[in-house]
């Protein structure tokens, strides 16, 4: 199925890389033909080197990718995960975006003192433990200098902006056992973004790309939101 002059911008999260959204990218690319940009922020990727890059460097990479895509497409869809969700929302506030998908957007990064807000049940705590996500992220933690964490906090605070000024259709997806960005953050964001809807996914952590069944649900939700109108047009034609 060919989609003429539609571009999709994929924006990954803090300390992550393309691998975070690669499964969603592959899922969509096998079904549709679209232009895309898939930047990786300085210092990020499978091997981290966050000693020099700043938060401004990370955001500028995302914005540059947006303009590259805008120069060759008529419609732009933006998909942002975690910190990439904050970047995506800021781009939508300031430039033309047709549809926006925010996956666990990091509008309010978790402090340990706030974990009680999540109020996980014993079953949900057990769900999170069984996923054993720490084994995936622990090797990366030693490569994160304090300065880089300060840069993260600074750039997120700077790019939250005015969510009320986002006027494109927006889908927010958030897991209910997310220990990094509590899902009430997305409940509040959905109230502020005018044309938005929120899907809360049960038994779903922040690192959704490592959970096969939940990842499939996320991919289907994203596909239907972005491309359902294209599918219907194709059927009519």
N, C-alpha and C positions, 0 to 999 in steps of 0.2 A: 504494500500500500504506500503510495507516494504522497507526502504532505508538502505542498509547495510553499517555500519561503517561510517556514516556521523554524525557529531556533530555540534550543533548550540550553540553559546555562546551569551547570552543576557546581555547587559550592560546598566543599567538605568542612569539617569541624576543626577545632583547635587540637593540635598535636596529632591530627589524623593525616589523611591523604586521599588520593583518588579511590583507594580501596574501600573507603566508607560508602561511597555512592556507586561504585563500579557495578554491583549486582543490579541496582535499579537502572543504571545506564544500559547494561546489556539486555535486560528484560525489555526495555522500551525500544532499543535499536533493532532488535530482532523482529519487531512488529511494525515499525514505522521508519520512514526515511525522513530524517530531519537534519538540519544543520545543528552544530553544537559547539560549545566551549566548555572545557573541563580543566580549569586551572588548578595548579598546586602551589600553595603559598610558600614563600621562601622559608627554608629551614624545616619544612614538613615532608611527609612521605614515609616510606617504610623505615628509613633511617633518619632520625631527628638530629638537627643541628640548629638549636634555637638560641645560640649564644650571641648572635649579632642582629638578626632581623627584628624589626619592630612591628607593633600592631598596625601601624600605618602602612608598612610594606605589605602586610597580608591583605588588608582591605584594598589597597591600590591594585594588587594583582587581580582581585575579583572584579573591580570596576573596569580595568583594562579589558578583561575578557568580555564583559558586557558590551563595551563599545565595539570590540571586534565582531561580535555577533550581530549587533544592531546595524553594522555597516553592510551586511549581506542578507538580512532577513526583514520580513514585514511584521511578523509577530514574534514576541519573545516570551517564553515561559522560563521561570527561574525556580530551581529546586535547591533549597538550602538546608543543611543539617547542622544542628547545634550552633556553633559560632557562625557557620555558613548561613544559617537561618537568619541570624541578626544582620549579616551583610546583605542577604537577599532582600530583607524587609527594607533596609535603608536604601538600596538601589531602587526598589519599587516606590519609595517615598519621593525620590528625586528625579527619576527617569521613567520612560515609558516601559511598562511591563503589562502583558496581557493576562497572564495567570501566574499565581505564586503558590508554591508548595513549601511549607515550613515544617520540617521534621525535628521535633524536640528542640525548638529554637531556644538559645541560651540567653533569654532576656533577663533571667535572674539566676546566676550561677549559685550553686548550693554552698552554703557554709555549714559546717558540722552542727552548729547550734540550731540550724533550721530543719534538720532531718526529721524532727518530730512532726513537722507539718504534713509529711507524706502519709503517716499513720498506716504503715503496712501491716496487714494481718499476718499472723504466724505462717499461714499458707503462702502468702506472697513473699515473705522473707525466705521461706524454703525454696520457692521458685527461683529467686535470685541466686541463692547459694548453689543450686543445682546447675545453673548456667556456667558457673566457674569463670566469670568474666575477668576476675582479677589476674588469672593466669595469663590472659592475653595482653593486659595492659601493664602489669608489673614491670616487665623488662624495659618498657618505654619510660617509666616514671623517673628512672635514674638519669635520663637525658634531658630533663626539664629543669633549667636553672630558675632560681627565684625571680630573676629579672624578667624571664619569659612569662611567668605567671602574672607578674605585675603588668606586663604589656597586654596580656589577654584581658584582664579586668579593665584596663584603661580604654582599650579599643571597643570592647563591648559597651561600656558605659557611654562612649562617644557616639556609637552608631545605632543605639536604640531609637533615637529620634522621636518623631511624632507618629505613632502607629495609626492615629485617626486620619492621617493624610494618605494612607494606602487606599486606593480606589479600585484596584483590580480585584477580580474574584480570587479568593485566597482559601486554601485548604491547610489546616494545621493538624498534624498527626503527632500524638504524644503517648508514650507508654506509661502505664500506671504504676510500674515498679522502677521508674527512673530515679536513681539515687544521685545523679549529677545535676539534673535540671528538673526539679519537682513539677509534676504535671499541672498543679494549680497556676503556675506561671502562664501556661498556654490557655487556661480558662480565662484569665485576666486579659491576655492578648486578644482572644477572640471577641471579648466584649468591646475592645477598643478599635479593632479593624472592621470597618463598615460592612464590606461584602465578604464575610468570612464564615467558614464552618469548621467545627472542631470534631475530630474523631479521637476518642480516648481508647487505647488498645489495652485490654486486660492482659496481665501476666507478661508485660513487655518492658524490657529494660531500655536504658539509653542507647547502648550499642546494639541496635536492632539488626545490624547487618550480620551479626553472629548468631542469630536465631532464625533458623530456616523457615519454619512455618509462619512466624510473625513477619518475616521479611517478605514472603510471598503475598501476604495480606496487604502490606504497605505498598508493594509494587502494583497490585491490582487497584487499590484505592487511588494511587497516583495516576495510573493509566486512565481510569474512568474519568477522573476529574479533568485531566489535560486533553484527552483525545476522544471522549465520547461523542462530541459534536462532529468530529471528523469521521468517526465510524458511521454515524447516522447519515451524513452527507454521502459517504461512499455507497451506502445501501440504496439511497434514493437515486443516485446517478447510475 
